[in-house]
Amino acid sequence: MGINLKTGKMPKGKGTQSMGKRHTPVFSLCRRCGKMSYHTKHKRCAACGYPDTKIRRYNWSPKVRRRTGQGTGRMRYLRHIPRLAKNGFRSGTVAKPRNRKAASK
């Protein structure tokens, strides 16, 4: 189709002609998960559910659970826990020397 020869205007349907007019971005960056999934009209992230306090997560999508689960990010606190637990969560002390030469001095 194209321009209507009688009226000189484009048809006002919901089909192919109206698809070319869609150039305003609906999805933008989410401030919590960083994906382009924040719907600017609905004011909700399709990936993580922001601004809901609980993270959006479903058991029917195991791939997404692998991608966004625990251990896939920086783990700024959790990555140190095994080492701290091995040493009994000590703090403010100096570690005991391991070799005999350093112990005798």
Summary of the structure (lengths in Angstrom):
residues: 105
radius of gyration: 28.3
end to end distance: 92.6
largest distance: 103.2
contacts: 163
relative contact order: 0.07
helix: 24%
strand: 6%
